[in-house]
Amino acid sequence: MSTKPVAPRRLLLECHAAALAAVEPRVATARALAELGSGPLRVIAAGKAAEGMLRAMLGSPRHTLIAAVVAAPGRAPADLVRDARIAWHAGGHPLPDAGSLAAGAAALGLVDEAPPDARFLILLSGGASALLEHPVAGVTLERLRSETARWLAAGLAIGEVNRERAALSQLKSGGLARRLGTRPATVLLVSDVPGDDPAVVGSGPCWDASTAGAIEHRCVAANADARAAVVELARDRGLAVHDHGALAGDATATGRAIAQQLADATPGIHLWGGECTVVLPDSPGRGGRCQQLALAAVATGIAAGDALLACGTDGCDGPDLRWRVAGALVDGGSAMRIADAGRDPADHLARCDAGSALEDAGDLVDTGPTGTNVADLVIAWRADERRSGR
């Protein structure tokens, strides 16, 4: 193993960058498209990775785009706006909005207008559940938004939220597949859910008991791929690495448990992947599940020389886009920096205001939107010799 000195914060940021590069949706989708039969395609792309996945299809020498409906966060890039074949709809996330409903209606229209032998490519990634929506009769947008906000505030896991969503939607839990009928389709997934379950990614619009065999689903990028990239980087540098797998449960409790685990851990890099949950108070402060986890680890204790990064791979931790950051990078000096700013970690954890304390410590990580989404990563460094330093 390497005996070179390690700068923990720099190392963890490099690990995070390697993880994101491994799940870049354009590259991952292009690999999958090279294995699909050639010919014309109609495309429905929904989620935070929709742009990259669509660009892979546009660059495929084996396929021709007939028409596409895109449901994604933000406005379409200028070159895609100029393409008359592409209908781009900027939807809402984490709460659906009028753009989400327009995208859902357009997707169903694309299906209904297609001939019986038209071939479809469905490109799904995390965020699609909110970005692409068409409610059942009698369900208003206001109800969709209020119900979604309630589920998220209650700390429900993504699978539970999606089960609730399905009861209000014509698209979810196989709704889009039923609308496709006998038209051939392939679904490519950038997965942000545990186990990469196609019934859960984007709320499974093309997955139900009657269509699961008829419509092929392929996962092209997932959290495991991101973690594998961290393992490869560590081994290339001669560093010990330990992949602990799934990350789930309450963010505060998980942050405390990880800090306790790290205190007695074997030196080297330790990593986890998945999504925790947060039960919000009536008036939550600034932050998200990754920042909550990181501050809980600080409150529990991080030794000098150790560090921990907790970030969403989509670059957005928390529902309030006014305070968009990917997460946080904390170390053995974070507790002192927070105290010097007059902040009490326990108070900020109770109020779900981790972001305010972590900002004062200089510990927030702002990558901007990454264009992918394979859930969250926690990457930690446990030093051979505990010593301070950033």
matplotlib code that plots the C-alpha trace (Angstrom):
import matplotlib.pyplot as plt

x = [0.0, 1.0, 3.2, 2.8, 1.1, -2.6, -4.4, -7.8, -10.1, -8.4, -8.5, -12.2, -13.1, -11.0, -12.8, -16.2, -15.1, -14.1, -17.4, -19.4, -17.3, -18.1, -21.9, -21.8, -25.1, -24.1, -21.2, -23.2, -26.2, -24.0, -22.6, -26.1, -27.3, -24.4, -25.9, -29.5, -30.8, -30.5, -33.4, -35.7, -36.8, -39.3, -37.9, -39.3, -36.6, -37.4, -35.2, -32.1, -30.0, -32.4, -30.2, -27.1, -29.1, -30.8, -27.6, -26.2, -29.1, -28.7, -25.0, -25.7, -24.7, -27.2, -30.3, -32.4, -34.6, -38.2, -39.5, -38.7, -40.5, -38.1, -39.0, -36.0, -35.1, -34.3, -34.5, -33.4, -29.9, -30.0, -29.0, -31.8, -34.3, -33.4, -34.2, -37.8, -38.0, -37.6, -40.3, -38.5, -40.6, -39.0, -40.7, -40.7, -38.7, -39.1, -42.7, -44.4, -45.6, -47.4, -44.4, -44.4, -48.1, -47.3, -44.5, -46.8, -49.5, -46.9, -45.5, -48.9, -49.6, -46.4, -47.5, -51.0, -50.0, -47.4, -48.2, -48.6, -45.1, -43.3, -40.3, -39.8, -36.8, -37.6, -34.7, -35.4, -33.3, -33.8, -36.3, -38.6, -41.4, -41.9, -40.7, -43.1, -46.7, -50.2, -52.7, -55.8, -59.1, -60.1, -56.6, -55.4, -51.9, -52.5, -53.3, -50.3, -48.0, -49.4, -49.4, -45.8, -44.7, -46.4, -44.7, -41.3, -41.6, -42.6, -39.3, -40.7, -38.2, -38.3, -40.0, -42.8, -43.2, -43.5, -46.2, -48.2, -47.5, -48.8, -52.3, -52.6, -51.0, -51.8, -48.1, -46.6, -46.5, -46.8, -49.2, -47.0, -46.4, -50.1, -50.5, -47.8, -49.7, -47.9, -45.5, -41.9, -39.9, -36.7, -36.1, -32.6, -32.2, -29.8, -30.8, -31.1, -32.9, -31.8, -31.3, -31.8, -35.3, -37.0, -40.3, -39.1, -36.8, -39.1, -42.0, -41.8, -43.8, -43.0, -43.0, -45.9, -46.7, -48.1, -45.4, -42.2, -41.2, -42.3, -40.4, -36.7, -35.2, -31.5, -29.7, -26.8, -25.5, -26.0, -24.6, -22.6, -20.7, -19.9, -18.6, -16.5, -14.8, -13.8, -12.4, -10.4, -8.9, -7.9, -6.3, -4.4, -2.9, -2.1, -4.6, -6.8, -10.5, -13.6, -17.0, -19.7, -22.5, -26.0, -26.8, -30.3, -32.4, -32.6, -29.8, -29.0, -28.8, -26.8, -24.3, -23.8, -23.4, -20.8, -18.8, -18.7, -17.8, -15.0, -13.5, -12.6, -12.2, -9.2, -7.2, -8.0, -11.0, -14.5, -17.6, -21.3, -24.1, -27.8, -30.2, -31.2, -34.3, -35.1, -38.3, -38.8, -40.1, -42.8, -40.3, -37.1, -34.0, -31.4, -30.0, -30.6, -30.1, -26.4, -25.7, -27.8, -25.7, -22.4, -23.3, -24.4, -21.0, -19.3, -21.5, -20.6, -16.9, -14.4, -10.8, -8.0, -6.7, -10.0, -12.6, -16.0, -17.8, -21.5, -23.0, -25.8, -24.6, -27.1, -25.4, -28.5, -29.0, -32.3, -35.6, -35.1, -33.3, -32.4, -29.7, -28.6, -25.4, -24.3, -23.6, -20.7, -17.1, -16.3, -13.1, -11.6, -11.6, -15.2, -16.6, -14.2, -15.0, -18.7, -18.2, -16.1, -19.1, -21.3, -23.3, -24.5, -24.6, -27.3, -29.6, -29.0, -29.7, -33.0, -34.1, -32.9, -30.7, -27.4, -26.6, -26.3, -23.7, -21.7, -21.6, -20.0, -17.5, -16.6, -17.6, -20.3, -19.6, -21.1, -20.7, -23.7, -26.1, -24.2, -26.5, -26.7, -28.4, -27.4, -28.4, -25.9, -22.3, -20.6, -16.8, -14.6, -10.9, -9.6, -6.0, -3.1, -2.0, -4.7, -3.5, -5.2, -5.2, -7.4]
y = [0.0, 3.6, 5.4, 8.8, 11.5, 11.9, 15.2, 13.9, 16.6, 16.6, 12.8, 12.6, 15.3, 13.3, 10.1, 11.9, 13.2, 9.8, 8.4, 11.0, 10.3, 6.6, 7.3, 9.9, 9.2, 10.0, 7.5, 4.8, 5.2, 5.1, 1.7, 0.3, 1.7, 0.0, -3.3, -2.5, -3.2, -0.3, 1.8, 4.7, 5.5, 7.6, 8.6, 9.6, 10.9, 11.8, 12.6, 14.4, 12.5, 13.0, 15.4, 13.2, 10.1, 11.8, 13.1, 9.6, 8.5, 11.5, 10.6, 6.9, 5.9, 3.0, 4.9, 7.7, 9.9, 10.4, 12.4, 12.9, 14.2, 15.3, 15.9, 17.4, 20.1, 23.5, 24.8, 23.0, 23.8, 26.0, 23.2, 21.0, 23.8, 24.2, 20.5, 20.4, 16.7, 17.4, 18.7, 19.7, 20.3, 21.8, 20.0, 20.5, 18.6, 17.4, 18.6, 18.2, 21.4, 22.5, 21.6, 18.1, 17.7, 19.1, 16.6, 13.7, 14.8, 15.1, 11.7, 10.1, 12.0, 10.8, 7.2, 7.6, 9.1, 6.5, 3.6, 0.1, -1.0, 2.2, 1.4, 3.4, 4.1, 5.1, 6.9, 7.1, 8.5, 9.7, 12.6, 11.3, 10.6, 14.4, 15.6, 13.4, 13.2, 12.7, 12.3, 10.1, 11.8, 14.1, 14.6, 18.2, 19.5, 21.1, 17.8, 16.1, 18.8, 18.8, 15.0, 14.8, 17.4, 15.5, 12.2, 13.7, 15.6, 12.4, 10.8, 8.0, 6.0, 6.4, 3.0, 4.1, 7.5, 5.8, 3.5, 6.5, 8.3, 5.4, 5.6, 9.2, 8.7, 7.3, 6.9, 5.1, 1.4, 0.3, 3.0, 4.0, 0.4, -0.2, 2.9, 1.6, -1.6, -3.9, -1.3, -2.5, -0.6, -0.7, 1.1, 2.3, 3.3, 5.5, 4.1, 6.1, 3.4, 0.5, -2.7, -0.8, -2.1, -1.2, -1.1, 1.8, 3.9, 6.8, 4.9, 2.2, 3.6, 0.6, -2.1, -4.3, -8.0, -8.1, -6.1, -7.0, -9.6, -7.7, -4.5, -4.9, -2.9, -2.3, -0.4, 1.5, 3.3, 2.8, 3.6, 0.4, 1.7, 5.0, 3.1, 0.8, 3.8, 4.9, 1.4, 1.5, 4.9, 3.9, 0.7, 2.5, 4.8, 1.9, 2.8, 0.4, 0.7, -0.8, -0.7, -1.1, -1.1, 0.2, 3.4, 3.8, 4.9, 8.1, 10.5, 11.7, 8.2, 7.0, 9.9, 9.0, 5.3, 6.0, 8.3, 5.6, 3.0, 5.2, 5.7, 2.0, 1.3, 0.0, 2.9, 3.7, 4.8, 3.7, 4.2, 3.7, 4.5, 4.9, 7.4, 8.3, 10.0, 13.0, 13.7, 17.5, 19.7, 22.3, 25.0, 23.3, 25.3, 24.9, 21.6, 18.1, 14.5, 14.5, 17.7, 16.3, 13.1, 15.0, 17.3, 14.3, 12.7, 15.9, 16.0, 12.4, 13.0, 12.9, 12.5, 14.8, 13.5, 11.9, 13.3, 12.4, 13.5, 13.1, 14.2, 13.6, 12.5, 14.9, 17.9, 18.8, 18.0, 19.2, 20.3, 24.1, 25.1, 28.5, 26.7, 24.1, 22.3, 18.7, 18.0, 18.5, 17.5, 17.5, 16.6, 16.6, 20.4, 20.9, 20.9, 23.7, 25.8, 25.4, 26.3, 29.3, 30.5, 30.4, 27.4, 24.4, 21.2, 19.6, 22.6, 22.6, 18.9, 19.2, 22.1, 20.4, 23.4, 21.6, 23.7, 26.9, 25.4, 23.7, 26.8, 28.7, 25.9, 26.2, 22.6, 22.7, 21.1, 22.8, 20.9, 22.4, 20.1, 17.1, 15.8, 12.3, 10.8, 7.5, 8.4, 9.6, 8.7, 8.8, 8.5, 8.7, 8.6, 7.0, 8.0, 5.8, 8.6, 11.0, 14.5, 17.8, 19.5, 20.3]
z = [0.0, -0.6, 2.0, 0.4, 2.5, 1.8, 1.6, 2.7, 1.3, -2.1, -2.2, -1.5, -4.1, -6.6, -5.7, -6.1, -9.6, -10.7, -9.5, -11.5, -14.6, -14.4, -14.6, -17.3, -19.0, -22.6, -22.6, -20.7, -23.0, -26.2, -25.0, -24.7, -28.0, -29.8, -28.8, -30.0, -33.5, -35.9, -37.4, -36.7, -33.2, -31.3, -28.0, -24.6, -22.3, -18.7, -15.7, -14.6, -17.1, -20.0, -22.0, -22.0, -22.8, -25.7, -27.0, -27.1, -29.3, -31.6, -32.0, -32.7, -36.2, -36.0, -35.2, -36.7, -34.6, -35.8, -32.8, -29.1, -26.0, -23.3, -19.6, -17.9, -15.3, -16.9, -20.4, -23.5, -24.8, -27.9, -30.4, -29.2, -29.4, -33.1, -33.7, -34.8, -34.0, -30.2, -27.9, -24.7, -21.5, -18.4, -15.6, -11.8, -9.3, -6.6, -6.9, -10.3, -12.0, -15.2, -17.3, -15.9, -16.9, -20.4, -20.8, -19.8, -22.2, -25.0, -24.3, -24.5, -27.7, -29.2, -28.5, -29.6, -33.0, -33.7, -36.1, -34.6, -35.7, -34.5, -32.3, -29.1, -27.0, -23.4, -21.6, -17.8, -14.9, -11.4, -11.2, -13.9, -11.5, -10.9, -14.3, -16.4, -15.1, -16.3, -13.4, -13.3, -13.9, -11.0, -9.6, -9.9, -10.1, -6.7, -5.2, -6.8, -5.4, -1.9, -1.6, -2.9, -0.5, 2.4, 1.4, 1.2, 4.5, 6.2, 5.3, 3.1, 1.1, -2.7, -3.2, -0.8, -2.5, -5.9, -4.7, -3.5, -6.8, -8.8, -7.4, -8.8, -12.2, -15.6, -16.5, -13.5, -12.6, -16.3, -17.4, -20.3, -21.3, -21.5, -23.7, -26.0, -26.5, -28.9, -30.2, -29.6, -27.0, -25.1, -21.8, -20.8, -17.2, -15.2, -11.8, -8.6, -6.6, -4.4, -6.4, -9.7, -9.8, -13.1, -11.3, -9.2, -11.4, -12.6, -10.9, -13.5, -16.4, -18.6, -16.0, -14.9, -14.8, -18.3, -20.0, -18.1, -20.7, -23.7, -23.1, -22.5, -19.6, -19.4, -16.6, -18.2, -15.0, -11.3, -7.9, -8.0, -11.1, -9.2, -6.2, -8.5, -10.0, -6.5, -5.7, -9.0, -8.2, -4.7, -5.9, -8.6, -6.0, -3.7, -1.1, 0.9, 0.0, 1.6, -0.1, 2.5, -0.1, 0.6, 2.4, 3.8, 6.8, 8.7, 7.7, 11.2, 12.6, 9.6, 9.9, 13.6, 12.8, 10.1, 12.3, 15.0, 12.4, 11.0, 14.4, 14.7, 11.0, 9.1, 7.6, 4.0, 1.9, 3.0, 0.9, 0.9, -1.7, -1.7, -0.2, 3.4, 4.5, 6.6, 8.5, 8.3, 11.0, 10.3, 9.4, 8.1, 7.5, 4.8, 3.7, 2.5, 3.5, 2.6, 4.6, 7.5, 7.5, 7.3, 10.2, 12.3, 11.7, 12.9, 16.0, 16.8, 16.2, 13.3, 14.3, 13.2, 9.9, 8.9, 6.5, 5.1, 1.9, 1.5, -1.8, -4.2, -7.6, -9.3, -7.7, -5.7, -2.1, -0.7, -2.1, -2.0, -5.2, -3.7, -1.7, -4.3, -3.4, -3.9, -0.2, 2.2, 2.9, 6.6, 8.6, 12.0, 12.1, 11.2, 14.7, 15.8, 12.7, 13.4, 17.0, 16.1, 14.0, 17.0, 15.7, 17.7, 15.6, 17.7, 17.2, 13.5, 13.2, 15.1, 12.9, 9.6, 9.0, 8.5, 5.5, 7.5, 9.9, 7.2, 5.1, 8.0, 8.3, 4.6, 4.2, 1.5, -1.9, -4.9, -8.2, -9.9, -11.7, -13.0, -15.6, -14.0, -10.9, -9.3, -5.7, -3.1, -2.2, 1.1, 0.8, 3.9, 4.7, 7.8, 8.4, 9.5, 11.8, 12.9, 12.3, 11.5, 8.1, 5.2]

ax = plt.figure().add_subplot(projection="3d")
ax.plot(x, y, z, "-o")
ax.set_aspect("equal")
plt.show()
